Amino acid sequence: MRMTSTPAVAASSEGTGPDGVREPAGEVHAWQPGQNQTVCGLPLSRTRLRRFPHVRFEYTGTDVLTEADPVGWVCPRCLAATSGRRQRDERRTWVRNAPRP
């Protein structure tokens, strides 16, 4: 299996979407495809988390989950690990416009 830098979703349960594709539900964690653990360090087999390689982990700290959402809880450690990675990538694109003489 090919390793990617984009984390996918591992969840405690699953549901079926309106188009018939399975989607994550319950407790949601970030997972790197090709790894046997979540980003926060939980082993997938012991915690019985289901893998969803077709669903990207695109949650933010400002997302509000309601009773109607199938996802009940997003792991804060996975959330912090994936949002920090995005900030580090943004810092690399910074360029000094007026360097000191």
Secondary structure as UniProt FT lines:
FT   STRAND          8..16
FT   TURN            18..19
FT   STRAND          22..31
FT   TURN            33..34
FT   STRAND          37..38
FT   TURN            39..40
FT   HELIX           44..47
FT   STRAND          50..56
FT   TURN            61..62
FT   TURN            67..68
FT   STRAND          71..74
FT   HELIX           76..92
//
